[in-house]
Amino acid sequence: MSDLGCTPSPRQVRPALLGWITALATVTIWALWAVGTRHAVTHDMPPAAIGLVRFGVPALVLLPFSWRAGLFPKGLSLAKGLGLLGSGAPFFLIVASGMQFAPAAEIGPLLPGTMPLFVALIGWLVFGERLAGVRVFGFALILTGIVCIGGYGVLFAADGAWRGHLLLLTGACLWGIYTHAYRRSGLSALQAAALIGLWSFLILLPFGLPALVQVLGKGLAGPILLQALLQGLLSGVVGIILYGMAIDRLGASRAAAVSPLSIVLAALIAIPVLKEIPSPAAWTGIVLATLGVVLASGVFSQGSKP
């Protein structure tokens, strides 16, 4: 009787399993996005041009949802709306600019690596969310891993790299705000993606269009098409929808806790693409951050709410 009473029903298990699957798919897209964006901004493609491609595709693909909901959905407060839109054009321009200063090896730990920390901190300070002891230890491991991965350059930045560090941390904070805003917005993942894509496209149009025309004039149509696939379709549509699904099924903190896994994937992808091999300290940090993700996700916290 007690075993039957403690066994989760299939209806409870399936949403959680789907949540973990969508979260893992999201971080895979984030890893590809980080490497692809770093490569683009260091190869004659200004952030404004990439941003226009990034949000132009989702704005077009999700136009039916934007048309139905309007420029600002009814019932959505201004604060929540700004929290959602902060993950669009502001996030992209801040992060892309940061990637021009910070070395590629430090992008992963400073961006997706700190996202769950900002989500947890905002949840604790603003919404009074409590964290179990095991999850707190997991976040501590993530932070330790971030320090190991970033190494000396993160703690004692020189040659202007501190600007990139600050910009990347600001972007991570904006994504933390978005995570909580989306969870409380009442919007579906498609509606949120459509809203962010349309507004971001409109904001970037005056700045991104001249830059995009200039890039096309240099004969870089191929890289632009590649960025349209990576930035627009995968990151701008699929990634946001999958992340929204993960939040719906796991909760804000658990969904964000998986994000440091993109550090591992980005480090592996960067080896053949960017010719960057992580140092022994970085590999140590990757192991610690991965273990921290497992603990911070709450899988070992019995009876904890997502």
Buried (B, 14 or more C-beta within 10 A) or exposed (E): EEEEEEEEEEEEEEEBEBBBBBBBBBBBBBBBBBBBBBBBBEEEBBBBBBBBBBBBBBBBBBEEBBEEBEEEBEEBEEEBBEBBBBBBBBBBBBBBBBBBBBBBBBBBBBBBBBBBBBBBBBBEEEEEBEBBEBBEBBBBBBBBBBBBBBBEBBEEBEEEBBBBBBBBBBBBBBBBBBBBBBBEBEBBBBBBBBBBBBBBBEBBBEBBBEBBEBBEEEEBEEBBEBBBEBBBBBBBBBBBBBBBBBBBBBBBBBBBBBBBBBBBBBBBBBEEBBEBEBEEBBBBBBEBBBBBBBBBBBBEBEEBEB
